[in-house]
Amino acid sequence: MKKLVLGLLMMVSFYSNAQKDTLNLSTINPNVYDTKALKAFSKQFENRQTFESVKDYNGNVYKLGDKFKLGIPQKIQGALENTLFLGIYGVDAISTIIPATEFVTTLRLPGQGFSGAECTVIKIGVRKTFGFAMPFIVFSCLGREVSTASIDASLLTKELIDPNAPMSSEEAISKLKGLKEKLDLELISKQEYDSQKNELSKFIK
């Protein structure tokens, strides 16, 4: 009986620690600024607290060591080209002491030389600014530390790319259109087209 109780206690302890090691962002909608939700979220954490994994708003879990790629920077209004990543910063935003105003000015990562580069998650955590906990994921990229405050937004805008993510409906439709053009030009056979169409249809909503 004692062994059973001890075993159950160990299981509960393990479960609690595992939960503590995951930064849960599934309750924070990246598209809605909700002060009450942010205050409740912020009370859970200490400044510069770190974690082993993060759960995003869509329920996806990413952990230390996961690989990503930097995509294409969003175009800044008035700029002739995509010169800066709007949601990715060229610092370890968890550990570095940075004035809050600097985030939207000088610390954005330049697009030139970084687009397409592979990045590895090296730190997951929060830093508190004016009482609010800001979550960050820090990557090692081309020998430099870079950060994003919202992995959901960075993936959505394609500034950050998860190479292991399933194909989106839009990507599947685009690929299917390309295959249809090849079929019309007789560059592939009807059998090849039908085979790939069946595979792509799984991703089309």
Rosetta constraint file for C-alpha pairs under 8 A:
AtomPair CA 1 CA 5 HARMONIC 6.31 0.50
AtomPair CA 2 CA 6 HARMONIC 6.06 0.50
AtomPair CA 3 CA 7 HARMONIC 5.97 0.50
AtomPair CA 4 CA 8 HARMONIC 6.22 0.50
AtomPair CA 5 CA 9 HARMONIC 6.18 0.50
AtomPair CA 6 CA 10 HARMONIC 6.19 0.50
AtomPair CA 7 CA 11 HARMONIC 6.25 0.50
AtomPair CA 8 CA 12 HARMONIC 6.23 0.50
AtomPair CA 9 CA 13 HARMONIC 6.08 0.50
AtomPair CA 10 CA 14 HARMONIC 6.03 0.50
AtomPair CA 11 CA 15 HARMONIC 6.10 0.50
AtomPair CA 12 CA 16 HARMONIC 6.12 0.50
AtomPair CA 13 CA 17 HARMONIC 6.21 0.50
AtomPair CA 14 CA 18 HARMONIC 6.08 0.50
AtomPair CA 15 CA 19 HARMONIC 6.20 0.50
AtomPair CA 16 CA 20 HARMONIC 6.19 0.50
AtomPair CA 17 CA 21 HARMONIC 6.20 0.50
AtomPair CA 18 CA 22 HARMONIC 6.80 0.50
AtomPair CA 20 CA 51 HARMONIC 7.60 0.50
AtomPair CA 21 CA 51 HARMONIC 4.81 0.50
AtomPair CA 21 CA 52 HARMONIC 5.22 0.50
AtomPair CA 21 CA 53 HARMONIC 6.44 0.50
AtomPair CA 22 CA 51 HARMONIC 5.73 0.50
AtomPair CA 22 CA 52 HARMONIC 6.01 0.50
AtomPair CA 22 CA 53 HARMONIC 4.69 0.50
AtomPair CA 22 CA 54 HARMONIC 5.19 0.50
AtomPair CA 22 CA 55 HARMONIC 6.82 0.50
AtomPair CA 23 CA 51 HARMONIC 6.15 0.50
AtomPair CA 23 CA 52 HARMONIC 7.92 0.50
AtomPair CA 23 CA 53 HARMONIC 6.19 0.50
AtomPair CA 23 CA 54 HARMONIC 4.49 0.50
AtomPair CA 23 CA 55 HARMONIC 6.12 0.50
AtomPair CA 23 CA 124 HARMONIC 7.71 0.50
AtomPair CA 23 CA 125 HARMONIC 7.23 0.50
AtomPair CA 24 CA 54 HARMONIC 5.91 0.50
AtomPair CA 24 CA 55 HARMONIC 4.87 0.50
AtomPair CA 24 CA 56 HARMONIC 6.76 0.50
AtomPair CA 25 CA 54 HARMONIC 7.18 0.50
AtomPair CA 25 CA 55 HARMONIC 5.61 0.50
AtomPair CA 25 CA 56 HARMONIC 4.95 0.50
AtomPair CA 25 CA 57 HARMONIC 5.56 0.50
AtomPair CA 26 CA 55 HARMONIC 6.19 0.50
AtomPair CA 26 CA 56 HARMONIC 5.14 0.50
AtomPair CA 26 CA 57 HARMONIC 3.76 0.50
AtomPair CA 26 CA 58 HARMONIC 6.46 0.50
AtomPair CA 26 CA 59 HARMONIC 6.04 0.50
AtomPair CA 27 CA 57 HARMONIC 6.41 0.50
AtomPair CA 28 CA 37 HARMONIC 7.17 0.50
AtomPair CA 28 CA 38 HARMONIC 7.48 0.50
AtomPair CA 28 CA 57 HARMONIC 6.33 0.50
AtomPair CA 29 CA 33 HARMONIC 7.68 0.50
AtomPair CA 29 CA 57 HARMONIC 6.32 0.50
AtomPair CA 30 CA 57 HARMONIC 7.50 0.50
AtomPair CA 30 CA 150 HARMONIC 7.19 0.50
AtomPair CA 30 CA 152 HARMONIC 6.91 0.50
AtomPair CA 30 CA 153 HARMONIC 6.79 0.50
AtomPair CA 34 CA 38 HARMONIC 6.20 0.50
AtomPair CA 35 CA 39 HARMONIC 6.11 0.50
AtomPair CA 36 CA 40 HARMONIC 6.24 0.50
AtomPair CA 37 CA 41 HARMONIC 6.02 0.50
AtomPair CA 38 CA 42 HARMONIC 5.95 0.50
AtomPair CA 38 CA 132 HARMONIC 6.92 0.50
AtomPair CA 38 CA 133 HARMONIC 7.69 0.50
AtomPair CA 39 CA 43 HARMONIC 6.40 0.50
AtomPair CA 39 CA 131 HARMONIC 7.96 0.50
AtomPair CA 39 CA 132 HARMONIC 6.43 0.50
AtomPair CA 40 CA 44 HARMONIC 7.38 0.50
AtomPair CA 41 CA 45 HARMONIC 7.93 0.50
AtomPair CA 41 CA 133 HARMONIC 7.42 0.50
AtomPair CA 42 CA 128 HARMONIC 7.87 0.50
AtomPair CA 42 CA 131 HARMONIC 7.24 0.50
AtomPair CA 42 CA 132 HARMONIC 5.42 0.50
AtomPair CA 42 CA 133 HARMONIC 4.67 0.50
AtomPair CA 42 CA 134 HARMONIC 7.99 0.50
AtomPair CA 43 CA 133 HARMONIC 7.97 0.50
AtomPair CA 45 CA 49 HARMONIC 6.64 0.50
AtomPair CA 45 CA 126 HARMONIC 7.54 0.50
AtomPair CA 45 CA 133 HARMONIC 7.17 0.50
AtomPair CA 46 CA 126 HARMONIC 7.86 0.50
AtomPair CA 46 CA 127 HARMONIC 7.81 0.50
AtomPair CA 46 CA 128 HARMONIC 7.62 0.50
AtomPair CA 47 CA 126 HARMONIC 6.49 0.50
AtomPair CA 47 CA 127 HARMONIC 4.90 0.50
AtomPair CA 47 CA 128 HARMONIC 5.14 0.50
AtomPair CA 47 CA 133 HARMONIC 7.46 0.50
AtomPair CA 48 CA 94 HARMONIC 5.88 0.50
AtomPair CA 48 CA 95 HARMONIC 6.77 0.50
AtomPair CA 48 CA 125 HARMONIC 6.33 0.50
AtomPair CA 48 CA 126 HARMONIC 5.21 0.50
AtomPair CA 48 CA 127 HARMONIC 4.56 0.50
AtomPair CA 48 CA 128 HARMONIC 7.16 0.50
AtomPair CA 49 CA 125 HARMONIC 5.47 0.50
AtomPair CA 49 CA 126 HARMONIC 5.65 0.50
AtomPair CA 49 CA 127 HARMONIC 7.11 0.50
AtomPair CA 50 CA 123 HARMONIC 7.07 0.50
AtomPair CA 50 CA 124 HARMONIC 5.54 0.50
AtomPair CA 50 CA 125 HARMONIC 4.01 0.50
AtomPair CA 50 CA 126 HARMONIC 6.63 0.50
AtomPair CA 51 CA 123 HARMONIC 7.44 0.50
AtomPair CA 51 CA 124 HARMONIC 5.34 0.50
AtomPair CA 51 CA 125 HARMONIC 5.67 0.50
AtomPair CA 52 CA 63 HARMONIC 5.89 0.50
AtomPair CA 52 CA 64 HARMONIC 5.83 0.50
AtomPair CA 52 CA 123 HARMONIC 7.65 0.50
AtomPair CA 52 CA 124 HARMONIC 6.58 0.50
AtomPair CA 53 CA 61 HARMONIC 6.78 0.50
AtomPair CA 53 CA 62 HARMONIC 5.52 0.50
AtomPair CA 53 CA 63 HARMONIC 3.98 0.50
AtomPair CA 53 CA 64 HARMONIC 6.18 0.50
AtomPair CA 53 CA 124 HARMONIC 6.64 0.50
AtomPair CA 54 CA 61 HARMONIC 5.56 0.50
AtomPair CA 54 CA 62 HARMONIC 5.36 0.50
AtomPair CA 54 CA 63 HARMONIC 6.31 0.50
AtomPair CA 54 CA 124 HARMONIC 7.01 0.50
AtomPair CA 55 CA 59 HARMONIC 5.71 0.50
AtomPair CA 55 CA 60 HARMONIC 5.52 0.50
AtomPair CA 55 CA 61 HARMONIC 4.39 0.50
AtomPair CA 55 CA 62 HARMONIC 6.54 0.50
AtomPair CA 56 CA 60 HARMONIC 5.47 0.50
AtomPair CA 56 CA 61 HARMONIC 6.48 0.50
AtomPair CA 56 CA 151 HARMONIC 7.20 0.50
AtomPair CA 56 CA 152 HARMONIC 6.50 0.50
AtomPair CA 57 CA 152 HARMONIC 6.85 0.50
AtomPair CA 58 CA 152 HARMONIC 7.87 0.50
AtomPair CA 62 CA 66 HARMONIC 6.64 0.50
AtomPair CA 63 CA 121 HARMONIC 7.14 0.50
AtomPair CA 64 CA 120 HARMONIC 7.78 0.50
AtomPair CA 64 CA 121 HARMONIC 5.09 0.50
AtomPair CA 64 CA 122 HARMONIC 5.56 0.50
AtomPair CA 64 CA 123 HARMONIC 6.54 0.50
AtomPair CA 64 CA 124 HARMONIC 7.45 0.50
AtomPair CA 65 CA 120 HARMONIC 5.63 0.50
AtomPair CA 65 CA 121 HARMONIC 5.08 0.50
AtomPair CA 65 CA 122 HARMONIC 6.26 0.50
AtomPair CA 66 CA 120 HARMONIC 5.70 0.50
AtomPair CA 66 CA 121 HARMONIC 5.51 0.50
AtomPair CA 67 CA 118 HARMONIC 6.88 0.50
AtomPair CA 67 CA 119 HARMONIC 5.73 0.50
AtomPair CA 67 CA 120 HARMONIC 4.68 0.50
AtomPair CA 67 CA 121 HARMONIC 6.60 0.50
AtomPair CA 67 CA 162 HARMONIC 7.34 0.50
AtomPair CA 67 CA 163 HARMONIC 7.66 0.50
AtomPair CA 68 CA 118 HARMONIC 5.82 0.50
AtomPair CA 68 CA 119 HARMONIC 5.13 0.50
AtomPair CA 68 CA 120 HARMONIC 6.33 0.50
AtomPair CA 68 CA 121 HARMONIC 7.92 0.50
AtomPair CA 68 CA 160 HARMONIC 6.87 0.50
AtomPair CA 68 CA 161 HARMONIC 5.68 0.50
AtomPair CA 68 CA 162 HARMONIC 4.99 0.50
AtomPair CA 68 CA 163 HARMONIC 6.28 0.50
AtomPair CA 69 CA 115 HARMONIC 7.91 0.50
AtomPair CA 69 CA 116 HARMONIC 5.72 0.50
AtomPair CA 69 CA 117 HARMONIC 5.50 0.50
AtomPair CA 69 CA 118 HARMONIC 4.44 0.50
AtomPair CA 69 CA 119 HARMONIC 5.62 0.50
AtomPair CA 69 CA 160 HARMONIC 5.90 0.50
AtomPair CA 69 CA 161 HARMONIC 5.05 0.50
AtomPair CA 69 CA 162 HARMONIC 6.61 0.50
AtomPair CA 69 CA 163 HARMONIC 7.22 0.50
AtomPair CA 70 CA 114 HARMONIC 6.72 0.50
AtomPair CA 70 CA 115 HARMONIC 5.21 0.50
AtomPair CA 70 CA 116 HARMONIC 5.03 0.50
AtomPair CA 70 CA 117 HARMONIC 5.47 0.50
AtomPair CA 70 CA 118 HARMONIC 6.56 0.50
AtomPair CA 70 CA 119 HARMONIC 7.14 0.50
AtomPair CA 70 CA 159 HARMONIC 5.82 0.50
AtomPair CA 70 CA 160 HARMONIC 4.73 0.50
AtomPair CA 70 CA 161 HARMONIC 6.08 0.50
AtomPair CA 71 CA 115 HARMONIC 5.26 0.50
AtomPair CA 71 CA 116 HARMONIC 5.56 0.50
AtomPair CA 71 CA 158 HARMONIC 5.66 0.50
AtomPair CA 71 CA 159 HARMONIC 4.38 0.50
AtomPair CA 71 CA 160 HARMONIC 5.19 0.50
AtomPair CA 71 CA 161 HARMONIC 6.00 0.50
AtomPair CA 72 CA 82 HARMONIC 7.63 0.50
AtomPair CA 72 CA 85 HARMONIC 7.68 0.50
AtomPair CA 72 CA 111 HARMONIC 7.18 0.50
AtomPair CA 72 CA 115 HARMONIC 5.69 0.50
AtomPair CA 72 CA 116 HARMONIC 7.70 0.50
AtomPair CA 72 CA 158 HARMONIC 6.69 0.50
AtomPair CA 72 CA 159 HARMONIC 5.22 0.50
AtomPair CA 72 CA 160 HARMONIC 7.99 0.50
AtomPair CA 73 CA 82 HARMONIC 5.52 0.50
AtomPair CA 73 CA 83 HARMONIC 6.80 0.50
AtomPair CA 73 CA 84 HARMONIC 5.70 0.50
AtomPair CA 73 CA 85 HARMONIC 4.40 0.50
AtomPair CA 73 CA 86 HARMONIC 6.80 0.50
AtomPair CA 73 CA 111 HARMONIC 5.79 0.50
AtomPair CA 73 CA 115 HARMONIC 7.53 0.50
AtomPair CA 73 CA 159 HARMONIC 5.52 0.50
AtomPair CA 74 CA 82 HARMONIC 5.83 0.50
AtomPair CA 74 CA 84 HARMONIC 7.13 0.50
AtomPair CA 74 CA 85 HARMONIC 6.10 0.50
AtomPair CA 74 CA 86 HARMONIC 6.27 0.50
AtomPair CA 74 CA 157 HARMONIC 7.43 0.50
AtomPair CA 74 CA 159 HARMONIC 7.09 0.50
AtomPair CA 75 CA 79 HARMONIC 6.79 0.50
AtomPair CA 75 CA 81 HARMONIC 6.31 0.50
AtomPair CA 75 CA 82 HARMONIC 4.40 0.50
AtomPair CA 75 CA 83 HARMONIC 7.10 0.50
AtomPair CA 75 CA 84 HARMONIC 7.58 0.50
AtomPair CA 76 CA 81 HARMONIC 7.84 0.50
AtomPair CA 76 CA 82 HARMONIC 6.62 0.50
AtomPair CA 76 CA 83 HARMONIC 7.62 0.50
AtomPair CA 76 CA 84 HARMONIC 7.55 0.50
AtomPair CA 76 CA 86 HARMONIC 7.82 0.50
AtomPair CA 79 CA 83 HARMONIC 7.74 0.50
AtomPair CA 82 CA 111 HARMONIC 6.86 0.50
AtomPair CA 83 CA 110 HARMONIC 5.96 0.50
AtomPair CA 83 CA 111 HARMONIC 5.15 0.50
AtomPair CA 83 CA 112 HARMONIC 6.75 0.50
AtomPair CA 84 CA 108 HARMONIC 6.25 0.50
AtomPair CA 84 CA 109 HARMONIC 5.76 0.50
AtomPair CA 84 CA 110 HARMONIC 4.41 0.50
AtomPair CA 84 CA 111 HARMONIC 4.87 0.50
AtomPair CA 84 CA 112 HARMONIC 7.96 0.50
AtomPair CA 85 CA 89 HARMONIC 7.44 0.50
AtomPair CA 85 CA 108 HARMONIC 5.94 0.50
AtomPair CA 85 CA 109 HARMONIC 5.35 0.50
AtomPair CA 85 CA 110 HARMONIC 6.15 0.50
AtomPair CA 85 CA 111 HARMONIC 5.95 0.50
AtomPair CA 85 CA 159 HARMONIC 6.88 0.50
AtomPair CA 86 CA 108 HARMONIC 6.31 0.50
AtomPair CA 86 CA 109 HARMONIC 7.77 0.50
AtomPair CA 87 CA 108 HARMONIC 7.37 0.50
AtomPair CA 87 CA 148 HARMONIC 5.97 0.50
AtomPair CA 87 CA 149 HARMONIC 7.08 0.50
AtomPair CA 87 CA 150 HARMONIC 7.45 0.50
AtomPair CA 87 CA 153 HARMONIC 7.64 0.50
AtomPair CA 87 CA 154 HARMONIC 6.16 0.50
AtomPair CA 87 CA 159 HARMONIC 7.54 0.50
AtomPair CA 88 CA 108 HARMONIC 5.96 0.50
AtomPair CA 88 CA 109 HARMONIC 5.88 0.50
AtomPair CA 88 CA 146 HARMONIC 6.76 0.50
AtomPair CA 88 CA 147 HARMONIC 5.52 0.50
AtomPair CA 88 CA 148 HARMONIC 4.72 0.50
AtomPair CA 88 CA 149 HARMONIC 7.50 0.50
AtomPair CA 88 CA 154 HARMONIC 7.63 0.50
AtomPair CA 88 CA 159 HARMONIC 7.85 0.50
AtomPair CA 89 CA 93 HARMONIC 7.62 0.50
AtomPair CA 89 CA 103 HARMONIC 7.44 0.50
AtomPair CA 89 CA 107 HARMONIC 5.40 0.50
AtomPair CA 89 CA 108 HARMONIC 4.33 0.50
AtomPair CA 89 CA 109 HARMONIC 4.89 0.50
AtomPair CA 89 CA 146 HARMONIC 5.46 0.50
AtomPair CA 89 CA 147 HARMONIC 5.10 0.50
AtomPair CA 89 CA 148 HARMONIC 6.35 0.50
AtomPair CA 90 CA 107 HARMONIC 5.76 0.50
AtomPair CA 90 CA 108 HARMONIC 5.90 0.50
AtomPair CA 90 CA 109 HARMONIC 4.72 0.50
AtomPair CA 90 CA 144 HARMONIC 7.54 0.50
AtomPair CA 90 CA 145 HARMONIC 6.34 0.50
AtomPair CA 90 CA 146 HARMONIC 4.42 0.50
AtomPair CA 90 CA 147 HARMONIC 6.51 0.50
AtomPair CA 91 CA 96 HARMONIC 7.27 0.50
AtomPair CA 91 CA 107 HARMONIC 7.21 0.50
AtomPair CA 91 CA 144 HARMONIC 7.82 0.50
AtomPair CA 91 CA 145 HARMONIC 5.35 0.50
AtomPair CA 91 CA 146 HARMONIC 4.81 0.50
AtomPair CA 91 CA 147 HARMONIC 6.14 0.50
AtomPair CA 92 CA 96 HARMONIC 5.92 0.50
AtomPair CA 92 CA 138 HARMONIC 5.86 0.50
AtomPair CA 92 CA 145 HARMONIC 5.56 0.50
AtomPair CA 92 CA 146 HARMONIC 5.79 0.50
AtomPair CA 92 CA 147 HARMONIC 5.86 0.50
AtomPair CA 93 CA 97 HARMONIC 7.84 0.50
AtomPair CA 93 CA 98 HARMONIC 7.70 0.50
AtomPair CA 93 CA 127 HARMONIC 7.93 0.50
AtomPair CA 93 CA 136 HARMONIC 6.77 0.50
AtomPair CA 93 CA 138 HARMONIC 7.30 0.50
AtomPair CA 93 CA 146 HARMONIC 7.82 0.50
AtomPair CA 93 CA 147 HARMONIC 6.07 0.50
AtomPair CA 94 CA 125 HARMONIC 6.55 0.50
AtomPair CA 94 CA 126 HARMONIC 6.29 0.50
AtomPair CA 94 CA 127 HARMONIC 5.58 0.50
AtomPair CA 94 CA 136 HARMONIC 6.49 0.50
AtomPair CA 94 CA 138 HARMONIC 7.75 0.50
AtomPair CA 95 CA 127 HARMONIC 8.00 0.50
AtomPair CA 98 CA 102 HARMONIC 6.75 0.50
AtomPair CA 98 CA 103 HARMONIC 7.85 0.50
AtomPair CA 99 CA 103 HARMONIC 7.61 0.50
AtomPair CA 100 CA 129 HARMONIC 7.53 0.50
AtomPair CA 101 CA 105 HARMONIC 7.13 0.50
AtomPair CA 102 CA 106 HARMONIC 5.90 0.50
AtomPair CA 102 CA 107 HARMONIC 6.31 0.50
AtomPair CA 103 CA 107 HARMONIC 5.58 0.50
AtomPair CA 103 CA 108 HARMONIC 6.99 0.50
AtomPair CA 104 CA 108 HARMONIC 6.98 0.50
AtomPair CA 109 CA 146 HARMONIC 7.55 0.50
AtomPair CA 110 CA 114 HARMONIC 7.17 0.50
AtomPair CA 111 CA 115 HARMONIC 5.85 0.50
AtomPair CA 114 CA 142 HARMONIC 7.88 0.50
AtomPair CA 117 CA 141 HARMONIC 6.83 0.50
AtomPair CA 117 CA 142 HARMONIC 7.07 0.50
AtomPair CA 118 CA 141 HARMONIC 6.27 0.50
AtomPair CA 118 CA 142 HARMONIC 7.60 0.50
AtomPair CA 119 CA 139 HARMONIC 5.63 0.50
AtomPair CA 119 CA 140 HARMONIC 5.46 0.50
AtomPair CA 119 CA 141 HARMONIC 4.57 0.50
AtomPair CA 119 CA 142 HARMONIC 7.60 0.50
AtomPair CA 120 CA 139 HARMONIC 5.10 0.50
AtomPair CA 120 CA 140 HARMONIC 5.24 0.50
AtomPair CA 120 CA 141 HARMONIC 6.78 0.50
AtomPair CA 121 CA 137 HARMONIC 6.98 0.50
AtomPair CA 121 CA 138 HARMONIC 5.91 0.50
AtomPair CA 121 CA 139 HARMONIC 4.42 0.50
AtomPair CA 121 CA 140 HARMONIC 6.54 0.50
AtomPair CA 122 CA 137 HARMONIC 7.90 0.50
AtomPair CA 122 CA 138 HARMONIC 5.79 0.50
AtomPair CA 122 CA 139 HARMONIC 5.35 0.50
AtomPair CA 122 CA 140 HARMONIC 6.36 0.50
AtomPair CA 123 CA 137 HARMONIC 5.95 0.50
AtomPair CA 123 CA 138 HARMONIC 4.96 0.50
AtomPair CA 123 CA 139 HARMONIC 6.95 0.50
AtomPair CA 124 CA 135 HARMONIC 7.74 0.50
AtomPair CA 124 CA 136 HARMONIC 6.03 0.50
AtomPair CA 124 CA 137 HARMONIC 4.65 0.50
AtomPair CA 124 CA 138 HARMONIC 6.25 0.50
AtomPair CA 125 CA 135 HARMONIC 5.75 0.50
AtomPair CA 125 CA 136 HARMONIC 5.54 0.50
AtomPair CA 125 CA 137 HARMONIC 6.60 0.50
AtomPair CA 126 CA 133 HARMONIC 5.80 0.50
AtomPair CA 126 CA 134 HARMONIC 5.25 0.50
AtomPair CA 126 CA 135 HARMONIC 4.26 0.50
AtomPair CA 126 CA 136 HARMONIC 5.81 0.50
AtomPair CA 127 CA 133 HARMONIC 5.50 0.50
AtomPair CA 127 CA 134 HARMONIC 5.37 0.50
AtomPair CA 127 CA 135 HARMONIC 6.65 0.50
AtomPair CA 127 CA 136 HARMONIC 7.75 0.50
AtomPair CA 128 CA 132 HARMONIC 5.22 0.50
AtomPair CA 128 CA 133 HARMONIC 4.30 0.50
AtomPair CA 128 CA 134 HARMONIC 6.01 0.50
AtomPair CA 129 CA 133 HARMONIC 6.49 0.50
AtomPair CA 129 CA 134 HARMONIC 7.27 0.50
AtomPair CA 134 CA 149 HARMONIC 6.91 0.50
AtomPair CA 135 CA 149 HARMONIC 5.67 0.50
AtomPair CA 135 CA 150 HARMONIC 7.30 0.50
AtomPair CA 136 CA 147 HARMONIC 6.36 0.50
AtomPair CA 136 CA 148 HARMONIC 5.61 0.50
AtomPair CA 136 CA 149 HARMONIC 4.51 0.50
AtomPair CA 136 CA 150 HARMONIC 6.99 0.50
AtomPair CA 137 CA 147 HARMONIC 5.49 0.50
AtomPair CA 137 CA 148 HARMONIC 5.52 0.50
AtomPair CA 137 CA 149 HARMONIC 6.63 0.50
AtomPair CA 137 CA 150 HARMONIC 7.98 0.50
AtomPair CA 137 CA 151 HARMONIC 7.42 0.50
AtomPair CA 138 CA 145 HARMONIC 6.60 0.50
AtomPair CA 138 CA 146 HARMONIC 5.64 0.50
AtomPair CA 138 CA 147 HARMONIC 4.36 0.50
AtomPair CA 138 CA 148 HARMONIC 6.78 0.50
AtomPair CA 139 CA 145 HARMONIC 5.61 0.50
AtomPair CA 139 CA 146 HARMONIC 5.27 0.50
AtomPair CA 139 CA 147 HARMONIC 6.09 0.50
AtomPair CA 140 CA 144 HARMONIC 5.64 0.50
AtomPair CA 140 CA 145 HARMONIC 4.77 0.50
AtomPair CA 140 CA 146 HARMONIC 6.49 0.50
AtomPair CA 141 CA 145 HARMONIC 6.10 0.50
AtomPair CA 141 CA 146 HARMONIC 6.80 0.50
AtomPair CA 148 CA 154 HARMONIC 7.26 0.50
AtomPair CA 150 CA 154 HARMONIC 6.20 0.50
AtomPair CA 151 CA 155 HARMONIC 6.02 0.50
AtomPair CA 151 CA 160 HARMONIC 7.84 0.50
AtomPair CA 152 CA 156 HARMONIC 6.09 0.50
AtomPair CA 153 CA 157 HARMONIC 6.10 0.50
AtomPair CA 154 CA 158 HARMONIC 5.98 0.50
AtomPair CA 154 CA 159 HARMONIC 5.25 0.50
AtomPair CA 154 CA 160 HARMONIC 5.22 0.50
AtomPair CA 155 CA 159 HARMONIC 6.30 0.50
AtomPair CA 155 CA 160 HARMONIC 4.96 0.50
AtomPair CA 155 CA 161 HARMONIC 5.87 0.50
AtomPair CA 155 CA 162 HARMONIC 7.43 0.50
AtomPair CA 167 CA 171 HARMONIC 6.19 0.50
AtomPair CA 167 CA 172 HARMONIC 6.44 0.50
AtomPair CA 167 CA 203 HARMONIC 6.42 0.50
AtomPair CA 168 CA 172 HARMONIC 6.22 0.50
AtomPair CA 168 CA 203 HARMONIC 6.33 0.50
AtomPair CA 168 CA 204 HARMONIC 7.44 0.50
AtomPair CA 169 CA 173 HARMONIC 6.22 0.50
AtomPair CA 169 CA 203 HARMONIC 5.33 0.50
AtomPair CA 169 CA 204 HARMONIC 4.37 0.50
AtomPair CA 169 CA 205 HARMONIC 5.94 0.50
AtomPair CA 170 CA 174 HARMONIC 6.16 0.50
AtomPair CA 170 CA 204 HARMONIC 7.44 0.50
AtomPair CA 171 CA 175 HARMONIC 6.15 0.50
AtomPair CA 172 CA 176 HARMONIC 6.06 0.50
AtomPair CA 172 CA 200 HARMONIC 5.57 0.50
AtomPair CA 172 CA 201 HARMONIC 7.47 0.50
AtomPair CA 172 CA 203 HARMONIC 6.28 0.50
AtomPair CA 172 CA 204 HARMONIC 6.28 0.50
AtomPair CA 173 CA 177 HARMONIC 6.18 0.50
AtomPair CA 173 CA 200 HARMONIC 7.72 0.50
AtomPair CA 173 CA 204 HARMONIC 6.82 0.50
AtomPair CA 174 CA 178 HARMONIC 6.38 0.50
AtomPair CA 175 CA 179 HARMONIC 6.30 0.50
AtomPair CA 176 CA 180 HARMONIC 6.22 0.50
AtomPair CA 176 CA 197 HARMONIC 6.53 0.50
AtomPair CA 176 CA 200 HARMONIC 7.07 0.50
AtomPair CA 177 CA 181 HARMONIC 6.36 0.50
AtomPair CA 178 CA 182 HARMONIC 6.40 0.50
AtomPair CA 179 CA 183 HARMONIC 6.13 0.50
AtomPair CA 179 CA 188 HARMONIC 7.99 0.50
AtomPair CA 179 CA 193 HARMONIC 6.51 0.50
AtomPair CA 180 CA 184 HARMONIC 6.15 0.50
AtomPair CA 180 CA 193 HARMONIC 7.27 0.50
AtomPair CA 181 CA 185 HARMONIC 6.22 0.50
AtomPair CA 182 CA 186 HARMONIC 6.09 0.50
AtomPair CA 182 CA 187 HARMONIC 5.03 0.50
AtomPair CA 182 CA 188 HARMONIC 5.97 0.50
AtomPair CA 183 CA 187 HARMONIC 5.81 0.50
AtomPair CA 183 CA 188 HARMONIC 5.23 0.50
AtomPair CA 183 CA 189 HARMONIC 6.40 0.50
AtomPair CA 183 CA 190 HARMONIC 6.72 0.50
AtomPair CA 183 CA 193 HARMONIC 6.81 0.50
AtomPair CA 188 CA 192 HARMONIC 6.32 0.50
AtomPair CA 188 CA 193 HARMONIC 6.86 0.50
AtomPair CA 189 CA 193 HARMONIC 6.30 0.50
AtomPair CA 190 CA 194 HARMONIC 6.06 0.50
AtomPair CA 191 CA 195 HARMONIC 6.11 0.50
AtomPair CA 192 CA 196 HARMONIC 6.30 0.50
AtomPair CA 193 CA 197 HARMONIC 5.93 0.50
AtomPair CA 194 CA 198 HARMONIC 6.19 0.50
AtomPair CA 195 CA 199 HARMONIC 6.71 0.50
AtomPair CA 196 CA 200 HARMONIC 6.12 0.50
AtomPair CA 197 CA 201 HARMONIC 5.95 0.50
AtomPair CA 198 CA 202 HARMONIC 7.09 0.50
AtomPair CA 199 CA 203 HARMONIC 7.90 0.50
AtomPair CA 200 CA 204 HARMONIC 6.85 0.50
